[in-house]
Each structure stands twice: as C-alpha cells, then as structure tokens.
Amino acid sequence: MTAPEGRGIAGHELDRSTFRILHVSTGNVCRSPITERLTRHALVDRLGDPMSGGLIVESAGTWGHEGAPMEANAELVLADFGADHTGFAGRELLDEHVIRADLVLTATRDHRAQVISMGHSAGLRTFTLKEFTRLVRAIDPATLPDPLGTHGTVDRARALVRAAAALRGWLLAPSAEADEVNDPYGAPITFFRSIGDEINQALDPVVTALTGVPAKR
C-alpha cells in the first residue's frame, strides 16, 4: 500500500474530508493546551464552526500527563482571550496521534525531533509553531486552493503544508531560539501571559492562511 501524500501506515486511510492539526509540547498541560484551544478559538472566529471546514485540532505531550487537567495559569491565559478551557484532558503522544495528523506543530525543536523520530513519514508535516509561522508568511495566498471549493479548507490546508515544507531549506530562522516557545511550567501568571501572547501572535497568520479568512478586528 502506498502511503497517501507522505502519510501513513498500512491500514490507515487518509480522510479527504478532514485535516487534523496536532500541537505537541512536553507535559500537555501548558503550551500545547494553550495552543490547541487558541487555535480552536481562532477557527471559530473565522469559520463559525471549525468542523464546517473539516479542521480538527488536538494536542499531546512527549511526556504527557494522561488525563491531567491543564495548569490553572494556562486556563487563566485562555480566559484572557475568551477561549474555552473546559473538557480538556492531557494525553501522552502516541504513534496513532502522529499517524492521523496532517500537520504537527511543536513548541520546540526537540519536540519536533521527537515526533520525526517516531517515523510514520512525519518529517514533511512536522514543524515548530514559530517555524511554520515564518514559512507561512512567505507563501502567496493566491497560490493556495480556494477555501470555498469542495473540501476547500482541507485542500488549502494540505497545499499550505506542502508549500511550507518546500520552503524549509531556503528560509532559515535568524537564530535557533527564534523557532522556540519556552516552557512556562511553574512560572508566575505574568510569564504565562507572555507565552500566551507569543503563541497567539504566531497562530494568527497560520489560521488566516489555513482558512483564507483574516481575523475579525
């Protein structure tokens, strides 16, 4: 069996009607929950119902605390943005999460390396969040599929990932740290809020490129 578009394990079929985004950090209680829920919030802002565009957003941790709630300060950060924290439960990153994902966005380069080391043809669809933002900014939206077409948002998202992967070797970060989101675990709320702002700013151009719809101001 040929793996579809670089994805897959024998027996896993690509669902053409959905596009899964997987956010990865360490414990899945701070950075990746914030990123997951801010992504969902941004999609609601643009699409009304993210599932109407076929976009599914999840998260997991390389040392994930299975079933754990997100950190209380992470909940406060989400409240600052009007994003919903309810119903969250931490997950340990498993092979099946990587297999299903169409785009994996990690907090750091180490997380990215860990995801890629799991195999499953993950290299071309795994980026740090800030790396993906930098690459997306360089892609002309006019070269992407119309989000209003059949499976438009999903097809657009797949094309965006391919375009970003093609640019990776050409558009380098100014420094290694530029592609990282620091861990706020155990830090005061002021640091959590600075990380929340950092994540939100990185997500804005990504969600705009994915959906073809700018944020409401």
Beta strands, then each sheet from edge to edge (+ up, - down):
strand 1: 19-25
strand 2: 55-61
strand 3: 103-106
strand 4: 126-128
sheet 1: 2+ 1+ 3+ 4+
end
